[in-house]
Structures are given as C-alpha cells and as structure tokens.
Amino acid sequence: MGLLEKNNPKATLRSVLLRAIQAATLGAVVLFVAFKPVYREAWPITLPIWCLLCAFVGAVFEWQVPRQPDNGPL
C-alpha cells in the first residue's frame, strides 16, 4: 500500500484539486487566527509555505480516504 495508490474510488482530479484549494484556504485562515504574532508578522514567508503544506495534506486525504456513508448516531 503506497502513498500514491488511489484508495478512494470516487476521487477524481477535480475533487482532489477542490479539496486542496479548500485546505489551503482554511490553512490561511488558521494561520491568521490561531498562530502567534511572531508568525503572523512574517506572513509573506510563512503563508505560502503553510498553504502549500495544507493543500498537500488535503489532496492526499481526498486521494487516500474514502468517504463513509453517514449512518447517523451510534
């Protein structure tokens, strides 16, 4: 089982790209809301790196983890 093997049968290029964009956007919001002022002051350097990392994680998550049907509360 490798990282690049497709485990989510419903994942498409479009769904992976949309998930990456969503993760990068959410990562930018988290950077400005949750991190220390030292990191926020250096946002021209930290923001692109942080957004790329978030986008990568979101894309891999979409590619690897199949969606589970909502069965309601346990």
Secondary structure, DSSP 8 states (H G I E B T S, - for coil): --TTS---TT--HHHHHHHHHHHHHHHHHHHHHHS-HHHHHTHHHHHHHHHHHHHHHHHHHHHHS---------
